[in-house]
């Protein structure tokens, strides 16, 4: 078993080597330049669109807000807590800076993915929208073989990233807080999940639109209290993040130190895991949205990278920074990392900090399972047809039970590998179809101009009437 672990670990390191990270960064820079910094220039408009009402006549399965929350449900998982803590342990506090950089570049990537997902979406035999990398690779490029390859990677990642590793984290968190048998936990989660996903994307959208805001508010509220109680340390924390990003971080306590390259590598990879920019998988949710044009939903979707990485992950990072837990060790002398580091940080300031972290992990992981159930379903449907959906839903639900009870380190490696492999065909399509992205963007910008002109005219008429 150790030999298999080592082989998969080597493959994971090979897949997530600097060339893939350069592809991600390079694509983000290219799209940001091509779209003239749209993720910055139209951020306010995008946020307003995300939380405003829409026309019910728009084509799609779920509302724009529900699509955004489903996308966030898939992105804000255990990586928001455990992933950030691991990144800081390996890459130092400087990794936070590179997470922010990649998040803003990732906004451009998520915008592009969503434009293509809505542009090339089709309606399946059940009358549901079906869009995402599979569709824009096949119908945009005409490369069905590459679309099939992506669907295979996505289906396997849904089982690993979106199911087994998340459910196992839930079981561990519940056992730590309530001392519950993992098998019982698995059965309960499977029952809850089955009830949700049997209703399809509309049920998933409804659940996500409630759970995501609640869980984010709960966790961030606690984190902001801690940051507020250490407000005097915040300027120094930001300074340390900035200096470590370009100079590395020296060894302290149980922390062995980190180079600039380690900070970049961990920051970029954790940013991708926290907002899924480049994976293409979250554009499947965007394709289900009720929207009048690709550009509108794409702007809404791109705000997800801001919310998941720049906001939620930053709360975790700043809590770890101001509580000085980096370099601390456990009673046995091992360096704190992952969930144990986050728990120590919250416990150092708030009573019941371990409960806050554990409950946060449970909620984050469960919503990720729900969202990835839909992503995997669409990949499965693309490969085997609409009749395979019910089979997939049953299998996905049943796999939860052993996932909660068994220790499967191999699955973590497999999930990382599949996530990395999804990036390659997805970004090939995004770059190749960049002309379509620009064309659709220009069309939407004309719509925005008309909306603003109509609004000005309406205000002038009201003023004249008064």
TISE-589900 format. One record per residue (C-alpha): residue in one letter; x, y, z; residue number from 0. Coordinates in steps of 0.25 Angstrom, whole numbers. Example, Ala and Ser with C-alpha at 12.3 -4.5 7.8 and 13.67 -1.06 7.14 Angstrom:
2
  residuo      X      Y      Z  num
        A     49    -18     31    0
        S     55     -4     29    1
//
This chain:
466
  residuo      X      Y      Z  num
        X      0      0      0    0
        X     11      9      3    1
        X     17      7    -11    2
        X      4     11    -17    3
        X      3     23     -8    4
        X     17     27    -13    5
        X     14     25    -28    6
        X      2     33    -27    7
        X      9     44    -19    8
        X     19     45    -30    9
        X      9     46    -41   10
        X      2     57    -33   11
        X     15     65    -31   12
        X     17     63    -46   13
        X      4     67    -50   14
        X      4     80    -41   15
        X     18     83    -45   16
        X     22     98    -49   17
        X     18     96    -64   18
        X      3     94    -60   19
        X      4    105    -50   20
        X     10    114    -61   21
        X     -1    110    -70   22
        X    -11    114    -60   23
        X     -4    128    -57   24
        X     -2    130    -72   25
        X    -16    128    -76   26
        X    -21    137    -65   27
        X    -11    148    -69   28
        X    -15    146    -84   29
        X    -30    146    -81   30
        X    -29    158    -72   31
        X    -21    166    -83   32
        X    -31    161    -94   33
        X    -43    165    -86   34
        X    -36    178    -81   35
        X    -37    175    -67   36
        X    -52    173    -67   37
        X    -51    166    -53   38
        X    -47    179    -47   39
        X    -54    189    -56   40
        X    -68    182    -55   41
        X    -67    176    -41   42
        X    -77    185    -35   43
        X    -87    183    -46   44
        X    -85    168    -45   45
        X    -87    168    -30   46
        X   -100    176    -32   47
        X   -105    166    -42   48
        X   -102    154    -33   49
        X   -111    159    -22   50
        X   -122    166    -30   51
        X   -135    160    -36   52
        X   -136    155    -50   53
        X   -146    153    -61   54
        X   -153    140    -59   55
        X   -154    138    -74   56
        X   -140    135    -76   57
        X   -136    121    -81   58
        X   -130    112    -71   59
        X   -133    102    -59   60
        X   -129    111    -46   61
        X   -127    125    -43   62
        X   -114    133    -45   63
        X   -112    134    -30   64
        X   -115    119    -28   65
        X   -105    116    -39   66
        X    -94    124    -32   67
        X    -97    118    -18   68
        X    -96    104    -25   69
        X    -83    108    -31   70
        X    -78    113    -17   71
        X    -83    101    -10   72
        X    -74     93    -19   73
        X    -62    102    -16   74
        X    -63    105     -2   75
        X    -60     92      4   76
        X    -50     86     14   77
        X    -39     94      6   78
        X    -44    107     12   79
        X    -39    103     25   80
        X    -30     91     24   81
        X    -25     95     10   82
        X    -21    109     15   83
        X    -14    104     28   84
        X     -6     93     20   85
        X     -2    104      9   86
        X      3    113     21   87
        X     10    101     27   88
        X     18     98     14   89
        X     19    111      7   90
        X     19    121     19   91
        X     10    133     20   92
        X     14    138      7   93
        X      6    127      0   94
        X     -6    136      4   95
        X     -2    147     -5   96
        X      0    137    -17   97
        X    -14    132    -13   98
        X    -20    146    -15   99
        X    -12    148    -28  100
        X    -17    135    -34  101
        X    -31    138    -29  102
        X    -32    151    -37  103
        X    -26    144    -49  104
        X    -36    133    -46  105
        X    -47    142    -47  106
        X    -44    145    -62  107
        X    -43    130    -64  108
        X    -56    127    -57  109
        X    -63    138    -66  110
        X    -57    132    -79  111
        X    -62    117    -75  112
        X    -76    122    -71  113
        X    -77    130    -84  114
        X    -74    117    -92  115
        X    -83    109    -83  116
        X    -95    117    -85  117
        X    -92    120   -100  118
        X    -91    105   -104  119
        X   -101     99    -94  120
        X   -111     89    -99  121
        X   -124     83    -94  122
        X   -124     69    -91  123
        X   -135     58    -92  124
        X   -141     62    -78  125
        X   -142     77    -82  126
        X   -130     81    -73  127
        X   -119     90    -78  128
        X   -106     83    -80  129
        X    -93     91    -81  130
        X    -79     92    -77  131
        X    -65     88    -83  132
        X    -71     76    -89  133
        X    -80     84    -98  134
        X    -71     95   -101  135
        X    -60     86   -105  136
        X    -69     78   -114  137
        X    -78     88   -120  138
        X    -68    100   -119  139
        X    -55     92   -124  140
        X    -61     80   -130  141
        X    -52     71   -122  142
        X    -61     61   -116  143
        X    -50     52   -112  144
        X    -44     63   -103  145
        X    -58     65    -97  146
        X    -59     51    -94  147
        X    -46     51    -87  148
        X    -50     63    -78  149
        X    -63     56    -75  150
        X    -55     44    -70  151
        X    -46     53    -61  152
        X    -58     60    -56  153
        X    -66     48    -52  154
        X    -54     42    -45  155
        X    -51     55    -38  156
        X    -66     56    -33  157
        X    -65     42    -26  158
        X    -51     46    -20  159
        X    -51     61    -18  160
        X    -66     63    -17  161
        X    -70     51     -9  162
        X    -60     42     -2  163
        X    -50     52      3  164
        X    -61     62      8  165
        X    -69     51     14  166
        X    -57     45     22  167
        X    -54     60     27  168
        X    -69     61     32  169
        X    -68     48     39  170
        X    -55     51     46  171
        X    -61     65     50  172
        X    -73     59     55  173
        X    -66     48     63  174
        X    -57     59     69  175
        X    -69     67     74  176
        X    -79     57     77  177
        X    -71     44     77  178
        X    -80     37     67  179
        X    -78     24     59  180
        X    -73     27     45  181
        X    -82     16     39  182
        X    -94     23     46  183
        X    -90     36     41  184
        X    -88     31     27  185
        X   -102     25     27  186
        X   -108     38     32  187
        X   -101     47     21  188
        X   -105     37     10  189
        X   -119     38     14  190
        X   -118     54     14  191
        X   -111     54      1  192
        X   -120     44     -6  193
        X   -132     53     -2  194
        X   -125     65     -8  195
        X   -120     60    -21  196
        X   -132     52    -25  197
        X   -138     65    -28  198
        X   -128     69    -38  199
        X   -121     83    -40  200
        X   -133     90    -35  201
        X   -133     83    -21  202
        X   -118     85    -21  203
        X   -119    100    -24  204
        X   -130    102    -13  205
        X   -121     95     -3  206
        X   -108    102     -7  207
        X   -115    116     -7  208
        X   -119    114      8  209
        X   -107    106     13  210
        X    -95    114      7  211
        X    -99    128     12  212
        X   -102    122     26  213
        X    -89    114     27  214
        X    -80    125     21  215
        X    -86    135     31  216
        X    -85    126     43  217
        X    -70    123     40  218
        X    -66    137     36  219
        X    -73    143     48  220
        X    -65    135     57  221
        X    -52    138     49  222
        X    -55    153     49  223
        X    -57    153     64  224
        X    -43    147     66  225
        X    -37    156     56  226
        X    -44    168     63  227
        X    -38    163     77  228
        X    -24    163     71  229
        X    -26    176     62  230
        X    -13    181     67  231
        X     -6    170     60  232
        X    -13    171     47  233
        X     -3    181     41  234
        X      9    173     44  235
        X      1    160     39  236
        X     -1    167     25  237
        X     14    172     25  238
        X     18    158     28  239
        X      9    152     17  240
        X     15    162      7  241
        X     30    161     10  242
        X     29    146     11  243
        X     23    145     -3  244
        X     36    151     -9  245
        X     47    147      1  246
        X     42    134      7  247
        X     40    131     22  248
        X     50    127     32  249
        X     49    115     41  250
        X     42    117     54  251
        X     38    107     65  252
        X     33     94     58  253
        X     33    102     44  254
        X     44     98     35  255
        X     44    110     27  256
        X     39    113     13  257
        X     45    118      0  258
        X     38    128    -10  259
        X     36    117    -20  260
        X     29    108     -9  261
        X     20    120     -6  262
        X     16    122    -20  263
        X     14    107    -23  264
        X      5    106    -10  265
        X     -2    119    -12  266
        X     -6    116    -27  267
        X    -10    102    -25  268
        X    -18    105    -12  269
        X    -25    117    -19  270
        X    -29    107    -30  271
        X    -35     97    -21  272
        X    -42    108    -13  273
        X    -49    115    -25  274
        X    -48    104    -36  275
        X    -43    114    -46  276
        X    -37    106    -58  277
        X    -43     93    -54  278
        X    -55     97    -62  279
        X    -64     88    -54  280
        X    -72     99    -47  281
        X    -76    105    -61  282
        X    -86     93    -61  283
        X    -94    101    -50  284
        X    -93    114    -58  285
        X    -99    107    -70  286
        X   -112    103    -62  287
        X   -115    118    -59  288
        X   -127    125    -64  289
        X   -120    136    -72  290
        X   -122    145    -84  291
        X   -108    144    -89  292
        X    -95    137    -86  293
        X    -88    150    -81  294
        X    -97    153    -70  295
        X    -96    140    -63  296
        X    -81    139    -66  297
        X    -80    153    -58  298
        X    -88    147    -47  299
        X    -80    134    -46  300
        X    -66    141    -46  301
        X    -70    147    -33  302
        X    -69    133    -27  303
        X    -54    134    -27  304
        X    -54    147    -20  305
        X    -64    141     -9  306
        X    -57    128     -7  307
        X    -42    131     -7  308
        X    -40    146     -5  309
        X    -51    147      6  310
        X    -53    133     13  311
        X    -39    127     11  312
        X    -33    141     16  313
        X    -41    140     29  314
        X    -35    126     31  315
        X    -21    132     27  316
        X    -22    144     36  317
        X    -27    136     48  318
        X    -15    127     47  319
        X     -6    139     45  320
        X    -10    148     57  321
        X    -11    136     67  322
        X      4    132     63  323
        X      1    117     62  324
        X     11    115     51  325
        X     22    107     56  326
        X     15    102     68  327
        X     15     87     71  328
        X      6     77     77  329
        X      8     70     91  330
        X     16     59     83  331
        X     25     69     77  332
        X     19     69     63  333
        X     17     82     56  334
        X      3     87     55  335
        X     -4     87     42  336
        X    -17     85     35  337
        X    -29     85     44  338
        X    -21     83     56  339
        X    -14     97     53  340
        X    -28    104     51  341
        X    -34     98     64  342
        X    -22    103     72  343
        X    -23    117     66  344
        X    -38    118     69  345
        X    -37    111     82  346
        X    -26    121     86  347
        X    -36    133     86  348
        X    -50    127     86  349
        X    -56    117     96  350
        X    -61    105     88  351
        X    -52    108     76  352
        X    -51     94     73  353
        X    -66     93     71  354
        X    -66    105     62  355
        X    -55     99     53  356
        X    -62     85     53  357
        X    -76     90     50  358
        X    -70     99     39  359
        X    -63     87     33  360
        X    -76     79     34  361
        X    -84     90     27  362
        X    -73     93     16  363
        X    -71     78     13  364
        X    -86     75     12  365
        X    -89     86      2  366
        X    -77     82     -6  367
        X    -82     68     -7  368
        X    -96     73    -12  369
        X    -90     82    -22  370
        X    -80     71    -28  371
        X    -92     61    -28  372
        X    -97     70    -39  373
        X    -84     72    -46  374
        X    -81     57    -47  375
        X    -95     54    -51  376
        X    -94     63    -63  377
        X    -80     57    -67  378
        X    -87     43    -65  379
        X    -98     47    -74  380
        X    -89     52    -85  381
        X    -82     39    -85  382
        X    -93     29    -84  383
        X   -106     37    -87  384
        X   -118     42    -79  385
        X   -123     28    -75  386
        X   -110     26    -66  387
        X   -113     38    -57  388
        X   -122     30    -47  389
        X   -111     19    -47  390
        X   -100     30    -44  391
        X   -109     37    -33  392
        X   -111     23    -26  393
        X    -96     20    -27  394
        X    -91     34    -22  395
        X   -100     33    -10  396
        X    -96     19     -6  397
        X    -81     22     -7  398
        X    -83     32      4  399
        X    -84     21     14  400
        X    -71     14     13  401
        X    -65     28     10  402
        X    -68     32     24  403
        X    -63     20     31  404
        X    -50     16     23  405
        X    -37     23     23  406
        X    -33     25      8  407
        X    -21     33      7  408
        X    -20     28     -7  409
        X    -33     35    -11  410
        X    -26     49     -7  411
        X    -15     47    -17  412
        X    -25     42    -28  413
        X    -34     54    -26  414
        X    -22     64    -27  415
        X    -18     56    -40  416
        X    -31     57    -46  417
        X    -33     72    -43  418
        X    -20     75    -49  419
        X    -23     67    -62  420
        X    -36     74    -63  421
        X    -28     87    -65  422
        X    -21     83    -77  423
        X    -33     80    -87  424
        X    -41     92    -81  425
        X    -31    102    -83  426
        X    -27     98    -97  427
        X    -42    100   -100  428
        X    -43    113    -93  429
        X    -30    119   -100  430
        X    -35    113   -114  431
        X    -48    119   -112  432
        X    -44    133   -107  433
        X    -49    140   -119  434
        X    -63    135   -116  435
        X    -61    140   -101  436
        X    -57    154   -106  437
        X    -69    154   -116  438
        X    -79    150   -105  439
        X    -73    160    -96  440
        X    -74    172   -106  441
        X    -89    168   -108  442
        X    -92    168    -93  443
        X    -85    181    -91  444
        X    -94    187   -102  445
        X   -106    182    -93  446
        X   -100    189    -81  447
        X    -98    202    -88  448
        X   -113    201    -92  449
        X   -117    198    -78  450
        X   -110    210    -73  451
        X   -116    219    -83  452
        X   -130    214    -81  453
        X   -128    216    -66  454
        X   -123    230    -68  455
        X   -135    233    -77  456
        X   -144    227    -66  457
        X   -138    236    -55  458
        X   -139    248    -64  459
        X   -154    246    -67  460
        X   -157    244    -52  461
        X   -149    257    -49  462
        X   -157    264    -60  463
        X   -170    259    -55  464
        X   -167    264    -41  465
//
